[in-house]
């Protein structure tokens, strides 16, 4: 018995706004007033996709590019979570993701593997102070294809520095195009009890800047 099929699954793509604008929009939602990407947020612990649209009573923000065919809508649940919804089947990170999750101090688990990172080129300060004072934070980025990434300058600086525990997994990353990796993992989990960084297979063959890349990483941690 031979079964053939001509069914094609159509991709519905969209792209998120630039990192700095993205961070500003999320912080504006959680704090109910205009916030810049550089302001500290101490409310958002979780970021996750949902299959249901928001309650009409909640304030929403469009976090996809202005000309995107499929919008990405985000809202804050009033407690600790940013939910997002889109009809798109593939959601790309912007080429410029600088400052995207900058100063999200209490982040515990932002579910980011739903996002396609294949267009991303700049990730400077992207997770700077991510989960810095949380009780425990996880950053699973194993599904990200970062083959076009060029700069990771300060990318994870001080993530989970004062958190009880932090786990970051970038073990599958192809970073062969990265030229600037200065301060990339500096101060991660410095005062935490448990620090886990899975980055064994990274090959920075094009990097010309790697100063202080792991400086003070997990310095005071009791478990690594």
Number of C-alpha atoms within 10 A of each C-alpha: 2 3 4 5 5 5 6 6 6 7 9 13 16 24 25 23 24 19 26 20 17 24 27 20 23 29 27 20 22 23 15 12 10 12 18 16 23 16 14 15 23 19 19 26 20 17 21 16 17 13 10 10 13 18 10 7 6 12 14 18 17 18 22 24 16 12 9 14 14 19 22 21 18 27 25 26 16 14 11 17 19 23 20 22 18 20 15 17 14 16 21 20 22 25 20 20 26 29 25 27 29 28 26 29 26 25 30 26 18 22 15 17 14 15 19 20 23 16 17 22 22 23 24 27 26 25 27 27 27 31 35 32 23 22 16 21 26 19 22 18 20 15 17 19 18 21 17 18 23 21 24 25 25 25 28 26 29 26 33 36 30 23 26 20 27 29 19 20 17 19 16 17 20 18 23 17 18 24 19 21 23 23 23 27 25 24 24 33 34 25 22 25 18 19 26 16 18 14 13 11 12 14 14 17 11 13 17 12 16 16 14 16 20 16 17 17 23 27 16 15 18 11 11 16
